[in-house]
């Protein structure tokens, strides 16, 4: 059984088309109580085995963030034996101390989504889970270790604010999120991170920063291009360079943690309910869709 997985964000399809991780096998479509999941790939990079799920589609940006079937994706990975998930995403910058094309390992998240199913446990009173560390501490360390080893500059902390989308945020919304203490704004980590925790999987994001959020720096409106003028050509070059480094960072992090047992809190997220007898060790019996 494969225990490691990567969920690829925007740009994943472009990277996969140049075989960044080498050759792969396609995993048969996975049936879940929430719909089926295809597009999962299996990689073996010099003996390091992991699964890869392109969140927005394998050959293009086909599914925007609010319409990703997060529950089916996480369930499918759990079904395939995954215990640890590294997720990559390209958020915008609210806190101007961060730079476009920079790498960040966020440590906290504010969930501002509103139309997405946010839990597996719609009935039964389960899932009252403490969020001291919304992202897995051990996986975060492996990402940090990977970037240190590669000699990359990065930030080891940030608060990520997850919005609903697919539209980008208004200037007033960005000011509001800044006042909340958010450093970054994106559309994908919630409820993905929370769903993984509900199934006692480890989950941590690695972000490359794609643009300044609305109103953070003055930008002329441009029609017909990505982000309509929020990204200048010099920044775009830095973003592309950052994206090219993502496979190496991820391999380094997976390599650092593969073979080590889990000692983090993620694996015990549901222990209260097991102790109480609400659920047993057969995770796939935990919900009754
Ligand atoms: Zn963990």
Boltz pocket constraint, residues with backbone or C-beta under 6 A from the ligand:
constraints:
  - pocket:
      binder: B
      contacts: [[A, 136], [A, 137], [A, 138], [A, 139], [A, 201], [A, 202], [A, 203], [A, 262], [A, 264], [A, 265], [A, 266], [A, 267]]
      max_distance: 6.0
